[in-house]
Amino acid sequence: MRVARKETSQGKSRPRHGTILGMYSRELLDHFEHPRNAGEVTNADATVQVENPACGDILKLSLKIAEGRIVEICFLAKGCVPAMACGSALTELVRGKTIEAACGLQREELVQAVGGLPETSIHASHLAMDALAAALKQAKI
């Protein structure tokens, strides 16, 4: 593996650490760069906003239900790259599913859909799953 180097003002080179390409999977970056279902559902049957108090990430989900299925779902996210990517992937995983099937979605399936998460970014998958649970609970009422 080749490490990128950056020249210092003294003409010496030093390694560049922590590039985004080395931290995240292609799938995660694709969801971040090309988010699916971003925005808000008009006349939603459920709208929730969940915040991670530890890091400040916020995920808002809105969804429309017809005949017991999620026919439309959108997200808005403010936070880290993985939080935005998990919001995008989540919408793809549950669109078209019944409420019961969406309730059965496992966090591991979401993590797999974004190609894995670094240990320090696992909170993003929890945020997305918490938002989904809250939206589904609201939609059942």
GUZA-513180 format. One record per residue: residue number from 1; x, y, z of N, C-alpha, C in turn. Coordinates in steps of 0.05 Angstrom, whole numbers, always signed. Atoms other than C-alpha are relative to their C-alpha. Layout:
! GUZA-513180
<NUM; <X; Y; Z>; <X; Y; Z>; <X; Y; Z>>,
...
//
This chain:
! GUZA-513180
<1; <+17; -23; +0>; <+0; +0; +0>; <+18; +25; +0>>,
<2; <-15; -25; +3>; <+26; +68; -19>; <-12; +22; +18>>,
<3; <+9; -22; -17>; <+20; +125; +31>; <+5; +26; -14>>,
<4; <-3; -27; +12>; <+7; +194; +3>; <+18; +17; +18>>,
<5; <-18; -18; -15>; <+58; +246; +24>; <-5; +29; -7>>,
<6; <+4; -29; +3>; <+53; +321; +33>; <+26; +13; +7>>,
<7; <-25; -14; -6>; <+113; +367; +30>; <-5; +21; +21>>,
<8; <+2; -21; -21>; <+125; +411; +90>; <+14; +24; -10>>,
<9; <-13; -25; +9>; <+151; +482; +86>; <+30; -3; -1>>,
<10; <-29; +4; +0>; <+221; +455; +98>; <+9; -19; -23>>,
<11; <-7; +17; +23>; <+218; +412; +34>; <-1; -30; +7>>,
<12; <+2; +29; -7>; <+211; +346; +73>; <-28; -9; -5>>,
<13; <+27; +10; +4>; <+153; +300; +60>; <-8; -16; +25>>,
<14; <+11; +15; -22>; <+108; +270; +112>; <-25; -15; -10>>,
<15; <+23; +15; +10>; <+53; +218; +105>; <-26; +15; +6>>,
<16; <+27; -10; -4>; <-19; +240; +97>; <-17; -22; +11>>,
<17; <+16; +21; -13>; <-63; +201; +144>; <-30; +7; -1>>,
<18; <+28; -5; -4>; <-138; +193; +149>; <-15; +9; -25>>,
<19; <+15; -8; +23>; <-160; +202; +77>; <-27; -14; +1>>,
<20; <+28; +11; -1>; <-235; +191; +68>; <-2; -26; -16>>,
<21; <+1; +25; +16>; <-222; +137; +15>; <+11; -24; +16>>,
<22; <-11; +22; -16>; <-182; +96; +65>; <-18; -7; +24>>,
<23; <+16; +5; -24>; <-234; +102; +120>; <-26; -14; -6>>,
<24; <+27; +9; +6>; <-299; +84; +84>; <-1; -17; -25>>,
<25; <+4; +17; +23>; <-324; +32; +35>; <-10; +16; -24>>,
<26; <+11; -12; +25>; <-343; +48; -37>; <-30; +4; +3>>,
<27; <+29; -1; -3>; <-416; +33; -20>; <-8; +24; +18>>,
<28; <+6; -22; -19>; <-416; +82; +39>; <+5; +26; -14>>,
<29; <-6; -26; +13>; <-383; +137; -2>; <-20; +5; -23>>,
<30; <+20; -3; +21>; <-433; +124; -59>; <-26; +11; +11>>,
<31; <+25; -10; -13>; <-492; +134; -12>; <+4; +29; +10>>,
<32; <-5; -27; -9>; <-459; +197; +16>; <+0; +20; -24>>,
<33; <-3; -18; +23>; <-442; +227; -52>; <-25; +1; -18>>,
<34; <+25; +1; +16>; <-507; +205; -86>; <-23; -11; +17>>,
<35; <+21; +9; -18>; <-559; +201; -31>; <-26; -7; -14>>,
<36; <+26; +9; +11>; <-623; +163; -47>; <-22; +10; +19>>,
<37; <+24; -8; -16>; <-690; +190; -24>; <+5; +22; +20>>,
<38; <-5; -23; -18>; <-664; +254; +6>; <-23; +19; -2>>,
<39; <+21; -20; -1>; <-716; +305; +27>; <-22; -8; +20>>,
<40; <+22; +6; -18>; <-784; +301; +60>; <-24; -9; -16>>,
<41; <+24; +10; +12>; <-847; +263; +43>; <-23; +20; +5>>,
<42; <+23; -18; -3>; <-907; +309; +30>; <-23; -16; +11>>,
<43; <+23; +13; -13>; <-967; +292; +73>; <+8; -28; +12>>,
<44; <-10; +25; -11>; <-927; +239; +110>; <-18; -12; +21>>,
<45; <+15; +14; -22>; <-961; +187; +155>; <+17; +0; +25>>,
<46; <-17; -1; -24>; <-901; +190; +202>; <+24; +18; -7>>,
<47; <-24; -17; +2>; <-845; +241; +212>; <+13; +0; +27>>,
<48; <-14; +0; -25>; <-792; +234; +265>; <+28; +12; -4>>,
<49; <-27; -10; +0>; <-726; +267; +282>; <+14; -11; +25>>,
<50; <-15; +12; -22>; <-674; +231; +324>; <+28; +12; +0>>,
<51; <-26; -12; -3>; <-610; +261; +351>; <+17; -18; +18>>,
<52; <-19; +14; -17>; <-548; +227; +379>; <+12; +22; +17>>,
<53; <-10; -21; -17>; <-532; +270; +439>; <+30; +0; +4>>,
<54; <-29; +1; -3>; <-460; +246; +442>; <+15; +14; -22>>,
<55; <-15; -12; +22>; <-439; +269; +373>; <-15; +23; -14>>,
<56; <+15; -21; +12>; <-496; +315; +352>; <-12; -7; -28>>,
<57; <+12; +8; +25>; <-516; +276; +289>; <-30; +0; +2>>,
<58; <+29; -1; +0>; <-589; +286; +270>; <-10; -14; -26>>,
<59; <+12; +14; +22>; <-631; +241; +225>; <-31; +4; +1>>,
<60; <+29; -3; +2>; <-702; +258; +203>; <-11; -18; -21>>,
<61; <+13; +18; +19>; <-746; +206; +170>; <-29; +8; -3>>,
<62; <+29; -3; +5>; <-814; +216; +138>; <-8; -22; -19>>,
<63; <+9; +22; +17>; <-855; +161; +107>; <-30; +1; -4>>,
<64; <+28; +2; +7>; <-921; +147; +74>; <-6; -30; -2>>,
<65; <+8; +28; -1>; <-958; +81; +84>; <-26; -3; -17>>,
<66; <+24; +6; +15>; <-1009; +51; +36>; <-3; -31; +0>>,
<67; <+6; +29; -1>; <-1042; -17; +45>; <+21; -15; +16>>,
<68; <-19; +13; -18>; <-993; -34; +101>; <+29; +0; -9>>,
<69; <-27; -1; +11>; <-931; -19; +59>; <+11; +28; +1>>,
<70; <-14; -26; +1>; <-880; +37; +61>; <+3; +6; -30>>,
<71; <+0; -7; +28>; <-893; +68; -7>; <+19; +23; -7>>,
<72; <-18; -22; +4>; <-850; +129; +2>; <+15; +5; +27>>,
<73; <-16; -7; -24>; <-793; +145; +51>; <+22; +18; -8>>,
<74; <-22; -19; +5>; <-745; +203; +53>; <+15; +6; +26>>,
<75; <-16; -7; -24>; <-690; +226; +100>; <+14; +26; -4>>,
<76; <-18; -24; -1>; <-653; +289; +119>; <+19; -6; +23>>,
<77; <-20; +6; -20>; <-588; +283; +157>; <+19; +24; +3>>,
<78; <-21; -20; -6>; <-540; +330; +191>; <+20; -15; +18>>,
<79; <-20; +14; -16>; <-476; +299; +215>; <+22; -11; -17>>,
<80; <-24; +12; +13>; <-419; +254; +195>; <-8; -15; -26>>,
<81; <+3; +14; +26>; <-410; +219; +128>; <-16; -26; +5>>,
<82; <+15; +25; -4>; <-433; +151; +156>; <-30; +4; +8>>,
<83; <+28; -6; -7>; <-497; +182; +186>; <-17; +5; -24>>,
<84; <+14; -6; +24>; <-517; +209; +119>; <-3; -24; -18>>,
<85; <+1; +24; +16>; <-499; +145; +83>; <-20; -21; +11>>,
<86; <+18; +19; -12>; <-538; +102; +133>; <-29; +9; -4>>,
<87; <+27; -10; +5>; <-599; +147; +124>; <-9; -7; -29>>,
<88; <+6; +7; +28>; <-596; +137; +49>; <-4; -30; -4>>,
<89; <+2; +29; +3>; <-585; +62; +52>; <-25; -11; +14>>,
<90; <+23; +8; -14>; <-640; +54; +103>; <-25; +3; -17>>,
<91; <+23; -5; +16>; <-691; +85; +56>; <-3; -21; -22>>,
<92; <+1; +20; +21>; <-672; +36; +1>; <-8; -28; +11>>,
<93; <+5; +26; -12>; <-676; -24; +48>; <-30; -4; +7>>,
<94; <+27; +3; -10>; <-747; -10; +73>; <-22; +9; -20>>,
<95; <+20; -9; +20>; <-782; +23; +13>; <-13; -25; -12>>,
<96; <+15; +22; +12>; <-837; -23; -11>; <-6; -23; +19>>,
<97; <+5; +21; -19>; <-835; -67; +51>; <-25; +5; +17>>,
<98; <+21; -3; -20>; <-892; -80; +99>; <+11; +12; +25>>,
<99; <-9; -11; -25>; <-889; -46; +166>; <+13; -23; +16>>,
<100; <-11; +23; -15>; <-877; -115; +197>; <+28; -8; -10>>,
<101; <-26; +7; +12>; <-820; -131; +149>; <+21; +22; +7>>,
<102; <-19; -21; -7>; <-788; -63; +162>; <+8; -1; +29>>,
<103; <-6; +3; -29>; <-793; -75; +237>; <+20; -22; +4>>,
<104; <-19; +23; -2>; <-753; -139; +225>; <+28; +6; -10>>,
<105; <-26; -7; +11>; <-695; -103; +192>; <+21; +0; +23>>,
<106; <-22; +1; -20>; <-630; -117; +230>; <+21; +21; -6>>,
<107; <-21; -21; +3>; <-577; -65; +242>; <+23; -11; -17>>,
<108; <-22; +12; +16>; <-526; -113; +212>; <-5; +1; -30>>,
<109; <+7; -2; +29>; <-564; -112; +146>; <+6; +28; -10>>,
<110; <-6; -28; +7>; <-558; -36; +145>; <+30; +4; -3>>,
<111; <-30; -2; +0>; <-483; -40; +161>; <+11; -14; -25>>,
<112; <-8; +14; +24>; <-475; -91; +105>; <-7; +16; -25>>,
<113; <+8; -16; +24>; <-513; -46; +56>; <+19; +23; -6>>,
<114; <-19; -21; +5>; <-462; +9; +66>; <+29; -10; -1>>,
<115; <-27; +12; +4>; <-403; -39; +59>; <+16; +0; +26>>,
<116; <-14; +0; -25>; <-386; -38; +133>; <+5; +28; +11>>,
<117; <-5; -26; -13>; <-371; +17; +183>; <+25; -3; +18>>,
<118; <-21; +0; -20>; <-308; +34; +222>; <-12; -1; +28>>,
<119; <+10; +3; -28>; <-316; +19; +296>; <-8; +28; +11>>,
<120; <+6; -27; -10>; <-316; +94; +310>; <-25; +12; -13>>,
<121; <+24; -10; +14>; <-376; +103; +263>; <-25; -17; +4>>,
<122; <+23; +18; -5>; <-422; +48; +288>; <-24; +15; +9>>,
<123; <+22; -16; -10>; <-464; +101; +321>; <-19; +9; -22>>,
<124; <+16; -8; +23>; <-490; +121; +252>; <-22; -20; -6>>,
<125; <+20; +21; +5>; <-525; +54; +243>; <-20; -1; +22>>,
<126; <+19; +0; -22>; <-556; +59; +312>; <-19; +24; -3>>,
<127; <+17; -23; +4>; <-582; +129; +296>; <-22; -6; -21>>,
<128; <+19; +7; +21>; <-615; +104; +232>; <-20; -20; +9>>,
<129; <+19; +20; -10>; <-646; +44; +265>; <-19; +11; +21>>,
<130; <+17; -13; -20>; <-672; +86; +323>; <-21; +17; -14>>,
<131; <+19; -16; +15>; <-704; +134; +273>; <-21; -17; -14>>,
<132; <+19; +19; +13>; <-736; +76; +235>; <-20; -10; +20>>,
<133; <+18; +11; -21>; <-764; +46; +299>; <-20; +21; +9>>,
<134; <+18; -22; -8>; <-793; +113; +320>; <-21; +6; -22>>,
<135; <+18; -6; +22>; <-824; +125; +251>; <-21; -22; -3>>,
<136; <+18; +22; +3>; <-854; +56; +248>; <-20; -1; +23>>,
<137; <+17; -2; -23>; <-882; +63; +318>; <-22; +21; -5>>,
<138; <+19; -22; +6>; <-914; +129; +298>; <-20; -8; -22>>,
<139; <+17; +8; +22>; <-941; +99; +233>; <-21; -21; +8>>,
<140; <+19; +20; -9>; <-976; +42; +270>; <-24; +11; +14>>,
<141; <+21; -12; -16>; <-1018; +90; +311>; <-22; +10; -18>>,
//
